[in-house]
Amino acid sequence: MYDLVSLGEVMLRMAPPKYERLRRARQLNVEVAGAQLNIAANMARLGKRSAFVSKLPDHELGVLAYDTCAAYGVDMRYVQMVADARMGINFLEFAATPRVGVTIFDRRGSAASSITAADFDWAAIAAQTRIAHTDGIVPGLSAGCREATQAYLSAARAAGCITSFDVNYREHLWTPEGARDCWETLLPLVDIVVTSRSVSELVFGFTGSDEDIMRQYQARFGQKLVCLTQREITGVLSGAWSSQGLYEGRVVQGRRYTFDVVDRFGTGDAFFAGLLYGYLEGDVQFALDFGNAACALSHTIEGDVAQFSAAEVLPLLNETIDLRVKR
């Protein structure tokens, strides 16, 4: 039995050494990542059993991604290797104030975008997990991925799994209207949703206070837990993160954390993985606090996948944090 199974795409993240510009790059550092893979990998790093569902190209880059995901601790038995397919790539440029970062996606026609509802035994997968996870990116990859996401969440709901969904919006995939049309069919199948004010306003037109927005999700789609996150950017190299949740009719406020930024990419995924870890381990208050602490810690580590254990996150939940070097 898995604690979590995630459906999505593995990508290669390529970035020149900090803080070089892509336009004059002569070398690129490679990381294996992807929002949905990050959730599964982070859960594995936190000590939970996770698996990934996807397709990868059957060539050297696909093998690189497969082996790296397995090294993260993710079970890859549900990943199919596909001949004559492409690897999705995300090019990044890190910046410092006042220059802003750059991200360029090259994922059209990737192996994962060829996923269809007929490719996997969704009922069998759902029968082997406690949490079935995916996000708003996956159904935007192709019509087949949209049908597969629907089949996956439907099977998970029928099997009695907890279903979770990150309302990630990517403008390179579709318009707000296209995303809304799709997500309105998926969110009624979701128990735990994580979103932000900006996406909620842009895609669904939700307005009002933070509590108003969360209640609009719950009233419209029926989630058990709605989480609203907030990233405060005080500079490219510093910031803060907080979250709150609507659960059983009441608003629960998570602890706010400030941090220095080494690498901000994948940090929202660290929050979601921490939230799910905490949800399985305790109550919603603990889940929000743990997720926020995991997100803050993730900002200080290079790469999309958070390389720390639950034991390293727990001390951050204390009122005072000991920053002395451990000798």
Backbone bond lengths (Angstrom), bond angles and torsions (degrees), N, CA, C in turn:
res aa  C-N    CA-C-N  psi(-1)  N-CA   C-N-CA  omega(-1)  CA-C   N-CA-C  phi
1 M - - - 1.469 - - 1.528 109.59 -
2 Y 1.322 115.99 132.11 1.459 121.29 177.38 1.532 109.88 -94.06
3 D 1.314 115.03 147.58 1.462 118.84 170.93 1.521 110.58 -74.85
4 L 1.346 116.22 -31.85 1.456 120.58 -179.77 1.522 110.51 -151.79
5 V 1.329 115.12 138.27 1.463 122.50 168.20 1.517 107.23 -121.65
6 S 1.337 116.74 133.20 1.458 121.56 -177.85 1.521 110.20 -120.37
7 L 1.327 115.80 136.15 1.463 122.74 176.67 1.521 108.95 -103.42
8 G 1.347 117.28 128.75 1.457 117.45 178.75 1.510 114.06 175.10
9 E 1.327 114.53 -153.16 1.459 122.85 -174.43 1.527 110.61 -124.25
10 V 1.318 116.34 136.42 1.458 121.70 170.32 1.527 107.56 -93.59
11 M 1.322 116.02 134.03 1.461 121.07 179.38 1.526 110.45 -126.13
12 L 1.309 115.61 160.73 1.454 120.95 169.73 1.522 107.99 -98.52
13 R 1.331 116.30 125.97 1.454 121.53 175.19 1.514 108.23 -97.44
14 M 1.325 116.05 122.26 1.459 120.64 -177.05 1.525 109.41 -121.57
15 A 1.317 116.61 125.55 1.459 121.22 -177.39 1.521 110.20 -142.58
16 P 1.331 117.74 139.88 1.466 119.90 173.59 1.517 109.66 -68.68
17 P 1.312 117.80 160.98 1.469 119.51 177.70 1.527 110.27 -55.00
18 K 1.328 115.48 142.46 1.468 119.07 179.20 1.530 109.21 -62.30
19 Y 1.297 120.04 137.27 1.446 129.54 -3.12 1.513 107.91 -114.89
20 E 1.321 115.45 53.08 1.449 122.86 -177.23 1.520 110.28 -72.90
21 R 1.330 116.31 155.16 1.451 121.23 178.85 1.526 110.34 -90.52
22 L 1.341 115.86 144.05 1.456 120.23 177.69 1.531 110.77 -59.35
23 R 1.318 117.27 -36.51 1.464 121.36 -174.26 1.533 112.38 -65.42
24 R 1.325 117.51 -16.20 1.466 118.78 177.49 1.534 111.65 -128.61
25 A 1.328 115.57 22.63 1.466 120.18 -179.21 1.529 111.04 -68.64
26 R 1.311 115.50 139.07 1.464 121.84 174.75 1.528 111.20 -117.99
27 Q 1.325 115.90 -9.84 1.462 120.44 173.35 1.521 108.46 -149.18
28 L 1.326 115.97 153.50 1.460 122.15 -177.31 1.526 109.44 -131.26
29 N 1.319 116.00 132.19 1.453 121.26 173.94 1.523 108.91 -85.21
30 V 1.315 116.88 135.89 1.463 121.94 -174.01 1.520 110.66 -108.43
31 E 1.324 116.45 128.59 1.456 123.69 171.95 1.531 107.98 -124.47
32 V 1.320 117.35 145.99 1.456 122.24 175.07 1.515 107.83 -98.64
33 A 1.332 116.65 122.90 1.459 119.84 -172.80 1.521 110.09 -155.36
34 G 1.332 115.63 -156.49 1.452 123.33 -173.97 1.518 107.64 129.48
35 A 1.320 117.64 132.61 1.467 121.12 -170.45 1.519 112.99 -52.73
36 Q 1.319 117.46 -45.21 1.465 120.03 -176.36 1.528 111.46 -74.32
37 L 1.335 115.95 -36.35 1.467 119.86 175.37 1.514 110.49 -65.62
38 N 1.342 117.22 -37.95 1.465 120.19 -179.89 1.528 111.47 -57.82
39 I 1.327 116.84 -39.16 1.470 120.17 179.66 1.523 110.21 -61.78
40 A 1.337 116.49 -48.61 1.465 120.29 -179.41 1.524 111.09 -64.20
41 A 1.334 117.00 -41.85 1.460 120.58 -179.17 1.528 111.05 -67.09
42 N 1.323 117.12 -43.12 1.459 120.04 179.32 1.523 111.69 -63.85
43 M 1.314 116.72 -39.68 1.470 119.29 177.36 1.527 110.52 -62.40
44 A 1.327 116.06 -39.59 1.468 119.49 177.35 1.519 110.95 -64.24
45 R 1.344 117.46 -42.07 1.453 120.54 178.65 1.527 112.01 -64.81
46 L 1.330 116.30 -28.00 1.462 120.69 178.40 1.530 112.75 -82.89
47 G 1.322 116.50 -1.67 1.459 120.30 174.75 1.509 115.54 102.37
48 K 1.332 117.44 7.21 1.456 121.09 178.31 1.527 110.39 -97.33
49 R 1.325 116.25 158.23 1.465 120.72 179.64 1.523 108.77 -90.87
50 S 1.329 116.28 123.89 1.458 119.91 -176.59 1.521 110.98 -134.20
51 A 1.334 114.53 158.63 1.467 121.60 177.41 1.522 108.66 -139.64
52 F 1.339 115.22 159.43 1.456 121.09 -177.81 1.516 109.97 -124.42
53 V 1.334 116.02 143.46 1.466 122.52 177.97 1.521 107.96 -118.37
54 S 1.341 116.88 120.63 1.454 119.37 -177.93 1.524 110.41 -171.74
55 K 1.329 114.92 -172.94 1.450 123.50 170.18 1.519 108.53 -129.11
56 L 1.339 115.60 145.04 1.456 122.36 176.51 1.528 109.38 -130.82
57 P 1.323 118.32 152.12 1.461 119.96 176.50 1.521 111.07 -69.32
58 D 1.317 115.08 140.24 1.459 120.71 -177.83 1.532 109.86 -86.36
59 H 1.335 114.82 66.03 1.457 121.21 173.71 1.530 108.50 -150.09
60 E 1.317 117.73 -172.06 1.461 121.17 -170.45 1.533 113.32 -58.65
61 L 1.321 118.21 -37.95 1.463 119.70 179.94 1.525 111.08 -69.35
62 G 1.325 115.72 -36.47 1.458 119.33 176.06 1.520 111.68 -65.09
63 V 1.328 116.11 -40.03 1.465 120.18 177.95 1.531 110.33 -65.46
64 L 1.329 116.63 -40.78 1.467 120.86 176.08 1.522 110.03 -56.25
65 A 1.331 116.82 -48.54 1.461 120.63 -179.04 1.529 110.97 -65.27
66 Y 1.317 116.73 -44.49 1.469 121.17 -179.24 1.523 110.96 -59.39
67 D 1.319 116.49 -50.53 1.461 120.39 -176.80 1.534 111.69 -65.36
68 T 1.329 116.68 -37.39 1.460 119.48 179.47 1.522 110.99 -66.99
69 C 1.329 116.94 -43.21 1.465 120.39 177.58 1.526 110.87 -60.55
70 A 1.325 116.62 -42.62 1.458 120.24 177.88 1.529 110.35 -63.16
71 A 1.342 116.81 -36.76 1.459 120.27 178.46 1.525 111.81 -67.30
72 Y 1.329 117.62 -28.24 1.457 120.60 174.19 1.532 111.40 -65.81
73 G 1.336 116.05 -19.21 1.457 120.60 -177.35 1.513 113.90 105.67
74 V 1.332 117.00 10.18 1.465 121.87 -178.12 1.524 109.61 -88.57
75 D 1.326 117.05 132.97 1.457 121.94 175.32 1.536 107.95 -74.32
76 M 1.326 117.15 123.73 1.462 122.13 -173.85 1.525 113.05 -107.11
77 R 1.311 117.98 19.62 1.468 120.02 -176.16 1.529 112.65 -64.58
78 Y 1.318 118.44 -23.19 1.465 121.70 -179.31 1.526 112.61 -95.47
79 V 1.318 117.34 14.70 1.463 121.21 178.23 1.526 108.91 -101.56
80 Q 1.326 116.20 124.07 1.454 122.14 -179.16 1.532 110.05 -97.57
81 M 1.328 116.55 136.06 1.454 122.08 176.58 1.531 107.95 -93.83
82 V 1.354 115.90 126.43 1.461 122.03 -170.48 1.525 109.85 -116.89
83 A 1.336 116.18 130.77 1.467 120.90 178.21 1.523 110.61 -73.63
84 D 1.328 115.88 152.14 1.468 122.77 175.19 1.525 112.22 53.53
85 A 1.332 116.73 44.14 1.469 121.41 -179.63 1.522 109.81 -123.12
86 R 1.322 115.67 165.25 1.461 122.18 -178.13 1.522 111.39 -103.95
87 M 1.324 114.14 157.81 1.462 122.17 173.91 1.522 107.99 -100.09
88 G 1.317 117.36 128.55 1.455 120.50 174.92 1.525 110.38 -69.01
89 I 1.330 116.15 137.82 1.464 121.29 -176.89 1.525 109.61 -129.22
90 N 1.321 115.45 141.98 1.459 122.75 175.50 1.526 107.67 -124.08
91 F 1.327 116.41 114.58 1.462 121.66 178.15 1.533 108.88 -92.53
92 L 1.331 116.76 130.60 1.461 121.67 -178.03 1.516 110.59 -122.47
93 E 1.326 114.28 148.52 1.457 121.48 170.53 1.517 107.98 -128.07
94 F 1.320 117.24 116.81 1.460 121.51 178.22 1.528 109.17 -80.34
95 A 1.328 115.95 145.66 1.457 120.59 -175.83 1.520 110.64 -135.03
96 A 1.314 114.89 170.71 1.461 122.78 173.65 1.523 107.60 -133.27
97 T 1.324 116.36 149.98 1.455 122.19 -176.57 1.533 110.86 -53.25
98 P 1.371 118.01 132.59 1.465 127.90 8.74 1.522 114.46 -97.08
99 R 1.324 119.24 6.48 1.462 120.64 178.58 1.521 109.92 -75.24
100 V 1.327 116.03 137.07 1.463 120.34 179.98 1.527 109.62 -94.99
101 G 1.323 116.19 155.32 1.451 121.21 179.83 1.522 111.96 -72.31
102 V 1.327 115.11 164.89 1.464 122.03 -179.67 1.517 108.41 -126.24
103 T 1.333 116.63 139.16 1.465 120.67 172.41 1.516 108.56 -136.39
104 I 1.321 116.44 131.28 1.462 122.57 -178.60 1.526 108.00 -127.54
105 F 1.324 116.49 120.73 1.461 121.20 179.47 1.526 110.40 -95.34
106 D 1.318 115.65 133.58 1.462 122.92 174.15 1.526 106.65 -128.42
107 R 1.338 115.08 82.74 1.466 119.36 -172.31 1.528 113.15 -128.71
108 R 1.327 119.08 -3.35 1.459 120.30 -177.75 1.526 110.52 -61.94
109 G 1.335 116.11 129.91 1.452 121.13 -179.49 1.514 114.22 77.90
110 S 1.328 116.92 16.17 1.465 119.69 178.69 1.522 110.77 -67.63
111 A 1.330 115.70 163.12 1.469 120.30 179.18 1.520 111.13 -56.95
112 A 1.334 116.90 -42.60 1.465 120.12 -177.88 1.516 112.04 -65.21
113 S 1.332 117.87 -30.06 1.465 119.56 -179.47 1.519 112.48 -69.73
114 S 1.331 117.85 -10.48 1.471 121.31 178.34 1.527 112.74 -91.19
115 I 1.337 117.52 2.07 1.472 120.54 178.14 1.525 110.09 -61.55
116 T 1.331 116.41 136.52 1.459 121.80 175.44 1.524 109.20 -128.66
117 A 1.320 115.97 168.79 1.464 121.03 -179.02 1.523 112.07 -64.52
118 A 1.326 117.12 -23.35 1.464 120.67 -177.02 1.521 113.37 -86.50
119 D 1.327 118.50 -3.44 1.467 121.09 -171.80 1.522 114.54 -80.03
120 F 1.345 117.65 -21.72 1.454 120.45 -174.47 1.520 110.50 -135.48
121 D 1.323 114.92 154.53 1.467 121.51 174.22 1.525 106.80 -86.92
122 W 1.313 116.14 88.02 1.459 121.10 -173.50 1.514 112.48 -62.77
123 A 1.312 117.25 -37.68 1.468 120.19 179.95 1.521 110.98 -63.65
124 A 1.329 116.85 -41.37 1.468 120.55 179.38 1.525 110.79 -66.94
125 I 1.332 116.92 -38.98 1.463 120.18 177.60 1.524 110.41 -64.90
126 A 1.327 116.40 -46.27 1.462 120.94 -178.35 1.520 112.05 -62.83
127 A 1.326 116.05 -32.01 1.466 119.85 -178.95 1.520 112.25 -68.34
128 Q 1.346 116.93 -12.57 1.455 120.89 -175.14 1.531 113.02 -108.57
129 T 1.338 117.81 15.79 1.462 117.63 -176.35 1.520 113.21 -141.70
130 R 1.343 114.67 156.87 1.464 121.15 175.69 1.526 110.91 -90.53
131 I 1.347 116.52 -41.09 1.463 121.33 179.67 1.525 108.68 -122.80
132 A 1.331 116.40 127.86 1.463 122.94 173.48 1.518 107.57 -104.90
133 H 1.339 116.83 117.35 1.469 121.12 -172.97 1.514 111.88 -118.46
134 T 1.325 115.63 145.15 1.458 123.17 165.58 1.524 107.55 -160.26
135 D 1.340 116.88 -168.82 1.467 117.85 -177.50 1.517 112.23 -150.15
136 G 1.333 115.68 -174.58 1.447 121.10 -175.85 1.506 114.82 -76.62
137 I 1.333 117.96 -8.01 1.454 121.09 178.48 1.527 111.13 -78.15
138 V 1.320 116.10 -44.94 1.468 121.48 -171.37 1.527 112.77 -54.73
139 P 1.335 120.01 -51.24 1.468 118.16 -178.46 1.514 113.59 -67.42
140 G 1.335 118.08 -12.54 1.452 121.35 177.53 1.518 113.94 -84.64
141 L 1.335 117.42 -6.98 1.463 120.38 -177.53 1.516 112.80 -73.08
142 S 1.347 116.88 -33.28 1.466 121.31 -179.54 1.521 108.88 -172.69
143 A 1.316 116.35 167.56 1.467 120.64 175.87 1.525 110.15 -62.64
144 G 1.337 116.27 -38.48 1.464 119.62 178.64 1.514 111.67 -63.82
145 C 1.337 117.24 -40.15 1.460 120.53 178.19 1.525 111.21 -65.71
146 R 1.319 116.42 -34.63 1.463 119.41 177.28 1.528 110.47 -64.04
147 E 1.333 116.76 -45.49 1.464 120.58 178.36 1.526 110.92 -65.05
148 A 1.324 117.13 -38.32 1.465 120.86 179.50 1.521 110.95 -65.92
149 T 1.334 117.68 -40.58 1.459 121.14 178.72 1.520 110.57 -62.53
150 Q 1.324 116.20 -41.81 1.464 120.81 177.68 1.528 110.51 -62.21
151 A 1.329 116.70 -44.88 1.461 120.85 -179.44 1.524 111.20 -65.21
152 Y 1.316 116.35 -40.58 1.469 121.90 -179.98 1.526 111.48 -62.94
153 L 1.319 116.85 -50.77 1.463 120.11 -178.35 1.534 111.11 -67.83
154 S 1.319 117.46 -35.44 1.470 120.71 178.12 1.521 110.60 -64.85
155 A 1.342 116.33 -44.03 1.461 120.23 178.75 1.519 110.82 -64.67
156 A 1.325 116.69 -39.77 1.463 120.97 179.41 1.523 110.87 -64.82
157 R 1.326 116.22 -42.87 1.464 119.68 178.14 1.535 110.48 -62.86
158 A 1.333 116.78 -42.23 1.463 120.81 179.77 1.522 111.56 -64.73
159 A 1.339 116.82 -31.52 1.465 121.23 -178.66 1.525 112.54 -83.41
160 G 1.315 117.14 -5.24 1.465 120.53 -179.76 1.508 114.06 82.99
161 C 1.350 117.62 17.22 1.466 120.87 176.74 1.528 110.42 -71.34
162 I 1.322 115.66 156.28 1.453 120.87 163.63 1.524 106.13 -76.74
163 T 1.317 118.08 129.84 1.459 121.26 178.89 1.524 109.36 -109.25
164 S 1.336 116.10 138.02 1.466 120.13 -179.07 1.521 109.64 -132.85
165 F 1.341 115.06 149.77 1.471 121.05 -171.52 1.516 109.03 -150.16
166 D 1.326 116.39 125.70 1.457 122.33 174.96 1.526 107.68 -96.18
167 V 1.339 116.66 120.17 1.466 120.01 -176.60 1.531 109.12 -79.39
168 N 1.315 115.59 67.54 1.464 122.46 177.42 1.521 109.33 -79.36
169 Y 1.315 116.64 126.88 1.466 120.30 174.91 1.524 109.07 -111.35
170 R 1.329 116.53 128.64 1.455 122.16 177.57 1.530 108.54 -123.31
171 E 1.318 115.99 112.81 1.463 120.00 -173.91 1.520 112.65 -67.97
172 H 1.340 118.42 -18.32 1.451 119.04 177.47 1.529 112.06 -76.19
173 L 1.329 117.19 -9.87 1.460 121.01 -179.55 1.524 113.23 -96.81
174 W 1.341 117.03 -38.44 1.455 119.40 -177.13 1.521 111.24 -167.11
175 T 1.334 114.73 175.94 1.462 121.12 178.55 1.529 109.01 -85.95
176 P 1.335 117.71 164.63 1.467 119.32 174.45 1.523 112.39 -57.23
177 E 1.327 116.78 -36.84 1.466 120.27 179.59 1.530 111.17 -66.91
178 G 1.329 116.30 -39.83 1.462 119.53 177.81 1.509 112.24 -65.92
179 A 1.327 116.17 -41.50 1.461 120.05 177.73 1.527 110.84 -63.34
180 R 1.337 116.27 -44.35 1.464 119.76 -179.35 1.528 111.26 -61.27
181 D 1.328 116.64 -43.78 1.465 120.92 -179.87 1.522 111.18 -57.82
182 C 1.329 116.36 -39.47 1.464 121.01 179.98 1.526 111.89 -75.93
183 W 1.325 115.90 -50.93 1.461 119.93 -172.87 1.525 112.39 -65.14
184 E 1.334 117.16 -27.93 1.465 119.22 178.31 1.518 112.16 -64.71
185 T 1.346 117.75 -22.57 1.466 120.55 176.59 1.523 112.05 -87.39
186 L 1.351 117.27 -19.60 1.460 121.45 -175.99 1.524 113.28 -96.42
187 L 1.321 117.47 -39.41 1.463 120.42 -172.66 1.530 114.28 -62.82
188 P 1.346 120.70 -28.62 1.473 118.21 174.09 1.528 113.54 -63.33
189 L 1.338 117.37 -13.21 1.466 121.96 178.86 1.519 112.46 -95.37
190 V 1.345 117.19 4.42 1.462 121.86 -170.60 1.525 111.30 -109.98
191 D 1.344 115.81 135.31 1.471 122.15 177.57 1.521 112.46 -90.62
192 I 1.347 117.18 -41.46 1.461 122.34 -177.20 1.516 108.28 -122.01
193 V 1.322 117.13 121.86 1.455 121.31 178.73 1.527 109.32 -123.97
194 V 1.322 115.36 138.31 1.465 121.87 174.02 1.517 107.86 -116.65
195 T 1.331 116.30 132.32 1.452 120.96 -176.48 1.518 109.55 -147.87
196 S 1.326 116.02 -178.79 1.458 122.53 177.54 1.521 108.88 -133.38
197 R 1.309 115.74 165.02 1.463 119.84 178.71 1.533 110.93 -63.23
198 S 1.338 116.92 -44.84 1.459 119.83 -174.93 1.525 112.06 -61.27
199 V 1.341 117.73 -44.98 1.460 120.88 179.53 1.530 110.61 -68.66
200 S 1.323 117.30 -39.02 1.461 121.21 -179.88 1.522 111.55 -62.32
201 E 1.319 116.04 -39.78 1.465 120.46 178.18 1.525 111.05 -71.97
202 L 1.331 117.44 -44.30 1.456 122.08 -175.52 1.522 112.78 -67.23
203 V 1.338 116.72 -47.46 1.463 120.97 -172.70 1.525 112.40 -87.59
204 F 1.329 116.91 -45.99 1.462 119.76 -173.97 1.532 114.14 -102.73
205 G 1.315 116.68 -12.34 1.449 118.98 -178.15 1.510 113.72 73.48
206 F 1.323 117.33 20.02 1.463 121.08 178.52 1.533 109.34 -72.75
207 T 1.300 116.27 136.50 1.460 121.43 -179.17 1.518 110.16 -135.85
208 G 1.344 115.66 176.24 1.458 121.02 179.17 1.512 111.22 105.97
209 S 1.325 115.42 -161.58 1.458 121.42 178.58 1.526 110.25 -71.85
210 D 1.331 115.38 170.35 1.466 118.91 176.00 1.524 110.64 -56.83
211 E 1.317 116.53 -43.51 1.461 119.69 179.11 1.524 110.97 -63.07
212 D 1.337 116.61 -40.50 1.464 120.04 178.25 1.524 111.15 -58.03
213 I 1.335 116.31 -44.43 1.462 120.05 -179.10 1.515 111.22 -62.97
214 M 1.331 117.47 -45.61 1.465 120.14 179.43 1.519 111.06 -62.78
215 R 1.311 117.33 -39.44 1.469 120.09 -179.95 1.532 111.15 -68.91
216 Q 1.319 117.74 -29.98 1.460 119.90 176.76 1.526 111.05 -67.13
217 Y 1.331 117.04 -39.64 1.465 119.65 174.14 1.523 110.28 -60.10
218 Q 1.318 116.40 -49.32 1.458 120.28 -175.72 1.525 111.59 -64.59
219 A 1.317 116.82 -40.43 1.459 120.28 179.94 1.529 111.79 -68.04
220 R 1.307 116.31 -36.66 1.470 120.47 -175.18 1.518 112.97 -83.65
221 F 1.353 116.56 -36.98 1.458 119.38 -172.34 1.526 114.44 -118.60
222 G 1.335 118.37 -16.07 1.456 120.93 173.13 1.511 116.42 82.19
223 Q 1.331 118.69 27.65 1.467 120.13 178.86 1.534 111.86 -65.53
224 K 1.337 115.11 149.43 1.466 120.60 172.43 1.527 110.58 -75.96
225 L 1.340 116.46 -38.39 1.455 121.67 -179.07 1.520 109.07 -136.27
226 V 1.317 116.27 122.46 1.462 122.68 174.24 1.521 107.50 -112.70
227 C 1.336 117.16 126.10 1.462 121.86 179.08 1.515 109.44 -115.66
228 L 1.309 115.39 133.63 1.456 122.34 176.90 1.527 107.65 -115.24
229 T 1.327 116.56 122.35 1.460 121.03 -177.86 1.520 110.93 -104.65
230 Q 1.320 115.11 156.39 1.462 120.92 177.18 1.516 109.42 -141.03
231 R 1.336 115.18 121.94 1.464 121.94 174.89 1.528 107.91 -105.20
232 E 1.320 116.87 121.27 1.460 121.82 177.82 1.528 108.34 -100.69
233 I 1.318 115.22 122.02 1.455 119.75 -179.04 1.525 108.43 -103.55
234 T 1.323 116.80 105.53 1.458 121.81 177.87 1.517 111.24 -94.23
235 G 1.312 115.93 -1.81 1.457 124.16 179.28 1.509 107.16 167.24
236 V 1.324 117.51 160.16 1.461 119.78 -179.42 1.522 111.17 -58.57
237 L 1.316 117.21 -28.89 1.460 120.82 -175.19 1.522 113.63 -107.65
238 S 1.316 118.47 14.07 1.467 121.18 176.61 1.520 109.35 -154.48
239 G 1.321 115.94 158.30 1.458 119.20 -179.63 1.510 112.28 179.81
240 A 1.330 115.16 -169.30 1.463 122.15 179.20 1.519 108.71 -148.02
241 W 1.328 115.51 158.02 1.470 121.71 -178.82 1.520 108.69 -139.20
242 S 1.318 115.35 138.56 1.458 120.76 174.15 1.522 108.89 -147.15
243 S 1.308 116.34 164.89 1.460 120.97 178.17 1.514 109.19 -153.84
244 Q 1.297 114.38 160.74 1.462 121.43 174.34 1.510 108.75 -144.00
245 G 1.321 116.06 158.31 1.445 119.99 -178.08 1.516 111.84 -134.30
246 L 1.322 115.17 149.33 1.466 122.04 172.55 1.514 106.98 -107.06
247 Y 1.342 116.02 116.27 1.461 121.51 -174.45 1.521 109.30 -144.22
248 E 1.316 115.21 126.01 1.459 121.91 -179.59 1.531 111.77 52.32
249 G 1.318 115.16 41.07 1.450 121.24 173.44 1.513 116.09 83.66
250 R 1.329 119.02 -2.48 1.457 120.82 -178.69 1.515 111.33 -124.32
251 V 1.325 115.50 152.51 1.463 121.74 179.14 1.520 109.21 -91.38
252 V 1.326 115.97 129.37 1.464 122.83 178.19 1.519 107.52 -113.96
253 Q 1.325 116.71 125.34 1.462 121.59 -178.10 1.523 110.39 -98.61
254 G 1.324 116.49 124.89 1.457 120.66 175.98 1.515 111.37 -83.61
255 R 1.321 115.91 160.14 1.463 120.80 -179.63 1.525 111.02 -70.18
256 R 1.334 116.67 139.55 1.462 122.71 179.30 1.534 109.24 -88.12
257 Y 1.353 115.50 138.52 1.457 121.24 179.40 1.519 110.28 -125.64
258 T 1.331 116.05 138.73 1.462 121.91 169.62 1.522 108.59 -102.17
259 F 1.338 116.05 158.80 1.464 119.03 -175.46 1.520 110.09 -161.69
260 D 1.334 114.99 160.59 1.456 122.13 165.81 1.530 107.44 -90.40
261 V 1.311 116.08 149.43 1.459 120.59 -175.87 1.526 110.74 -104.20
262 V 1.320 115.78 116.40 1.459 122.26 168.86 1.522 109.56 -95.96
263 D 1.354 115.95 -42.56 1.462 122.66 -179.17 1.527 106.88 -156.92
264 R 1.320 117.75 113.62 1.462 120.63 -175.77 1.521 113.14 -88.67
265 F 1.350 116.90 -12.16 1.456 119.67 -175.42 1.532 110.51 -74.28
266 G 1.335 115.43 133.06 1.458 121.59 -178.23 1.509 114.12 86.07
267 T 1.328 117.96 -0.88 1.467 119.95 -175.98 1.525 112.53 -72.26
268 G 1.338 116.43 -32.27 1.464 118.41 174.08 1.514 111.67 -64.90
269 D 1.325 116.46 -33.71 1.468 120.77 175.95 1.524 110.86 -67.72
270 A 1.334 116.30 -35.43 1.464 119.57 176.27 1.529 110.03 -63.29
271 F 1.351 116.19 -39.52 1.461 118.77 175.70 1.521 110.64 -59.98
272 F 1.325 117.34 -49.41 1.466 120.23 -174.94 1.526 110.23 -63.68
273 A 1.335 117.25 -42.53 1.464 119.71 178.12 1.519 110.43 -62.84
274 G 1.342 116.33 -42.29 1.461 119.37 177.34 1.515 112.29 -63.51
275 L 1.332 116.39 -38.53 1.464 120.82 176.41 1.524 111.03 -60.50
276 L 1.325 116.66 -47.09 1.465 120.65 -178.86 1.526 110.98 -67.00
277 Y 1.327 116.54 -39.58 1.462 120.08 175.47 1.528 109.51 -58.60
278 G 1.327 116.42 -49.64 1.455 120.31 -179.35 1.512 112.98 -64.56
279 Y 1.320 116.80 -34.54 1.467 121.40 178.67 1.525 110.81 -64.07
280 L 1.340 115.55 -39.88 1.465 119.45 178.28 1.527 111.93 -72.57
281 E 1.327 116.22 -29.23 1.466 120.99 -174.99 1.530 113.94 -89.59
282 G 1.324 117.65 -29.40 1.456 119.07 -173.28 1.498 112.94 -152.60
283 D 1.343 116.70 -133.79 1.454 121.02 -178.74 1.526 110.25 -107.85
284 V 1.335 116.04 -178.26 1.455 120.45 -175.75 1.525 111.33 -66.96
285 Q 1.312 118.78 -36.37 1.462 120.57 177.66 1.526 110.56 -60.55
286 F 1.317 116.78 -47.65 1.456 120.66 177.91 1.521 110.49 -62.36
287 A 1.335 117.29 -40.02 1.461 121.13 -179.06 1.520 111.47 -61.90
288 L 1.329 117.77 -45.08 1.456 121.24 179.57 1.527 111.43 -65.94
289 D 1.327 116.59 -45.16 1.463 120.19 179.72 1.521 111.13 -63.24
290 F 1.314 116.40 -43.84 1.469 120.50 -179.45 1.527 109.97 -65.63
291 G 1.332 116.82 -43.62 1.459 120.14 178.82 1.513 112.22 -61.54
292 N 1.333 117.09 -42.62 1.459 120.59 178.90 1.528 111.34 -63.91
293 A 1.332 116.42 -42.26 1.463 120.30 178.74 1.525 110.89 -64.62
294 A 1.333 116.73 -41.12 1.467 120.29 178.33 1.525 110.84 -63.54
295 C 1.322 116.83 -39.67 1.462 121.23 178.16 1.525 110.67 -63.00
296 A 1.326 116.73 -46.34 1.464 120.60 179.86 1.526 110.88 -60.66
297 L 1.321 116.75 -44.93 1.459 120.93 -179.69 1.527 110.94 -64.67
298 S 1.334 116.28 -37.32 1.456 120.64 -179.23 1.523 111.96 -62.78
299 H 1.332 117.88 -31.79 1.464 121.04 178.62 1.534 111.96 -61.30
300 T 1.321 117.44 -21.27 1.460 121.01 -174.89 1.522 113.15 -94.74
301 I 1.348 116.90 5.03 1.467 121.19 -173.52 1.519 110.07 -123.99
302 E 1.311 116.70 134.45 1.464 122.43 178.34 1.519 110.41 -66.68
303 G 1.324 116.50 138.09 1.460 121.52 176.53 1.506 112.88 100.26
304 D 1.344 116.05 160.35 1.459 121.62 -176.97 1.518 113.10 -76.40
305 V 1.321 117.68 -29.55 1.464 120.94 -177.28 1.523 109.14 -92.20
306 A 1.318 116.27 130.07 1.465 122.31 -176.45 1.519 110.24 -76.01
307 Q 1.313 116.67 112.46 1.461 121.90 -176.12 1.532 110.52 -91.80
308 F 1.331 115.63 70.52 1.458 120.05 174.81 1.521 109.24 -153.17
309 S 1.318 114.69 162.68 1.459 121.50 -178.97 1.518 110.10 -99.09
310 A 1.322 116.80 169.24 1.460 121.38 176.43 1.525 110.49 -61.58
311 A 1.332 116.38 -34.23 1.464 120.19 -179.58 1.525 111.95 -64.44
312 E 1.325 117.83 -24.29 1.462 120.95 177.59 1.524 112.20 -84.28
313 V 1.318 117.09 -21.13 1.465 120.95 178.51 1.524 111.21 -83.53
314 L 1.305 117.38 -39.37 1.469 121.57 -172.57 1.528 114.11 -55.36
315 P 1.354 120.77 -40.34 1.470 118.90 178.89 1.523 113.68 -60.85
316 L 1.335 117.45 -24.70 1.465 120.13 179.86 1.522 112.04 -71.26
317 L 1.322 117.46 -12.99 1.457 120.64 177.76 1.521 111.96 -80.55
318 N 1.338 117.02 -10.04 1.460 120.21 176.89 1.523 109.88 -70.25
319 E 1.325 116.06 159.01 1.456 120.67 -179.53 1.521 111.47 -65.55
320 T 1.337 117.14 -34.86 1.459 121.75 176.76 1.521 108.57 -118.57
321 I 1.323 115.82 142.33 1.455 121.84 -177.65 1.525 109.06 -110.79
322 D 1.311 116.23 127.04 1.459 122.30 179.60 1.521 109.54 -86.07
323 L 1.345 117.40 110.68 1.462 122.34 -177.82 1.519 113.12 -97.01
324 R 1.314 116.72 10.01 1.467 118.41 177.45 1.511 111.14 -70.00
325 V 1.333 116.22 143.32 1.442 121.31 177.83 1.531 109.67 -63.26
326 K 1.331 116.24 132.03 1.469 120.10 178.50 1.526 108.44 -81.73
327 R 1.354 116.58 121.92 1.471 120.85 -176.49 1.527 110.04 -118.35
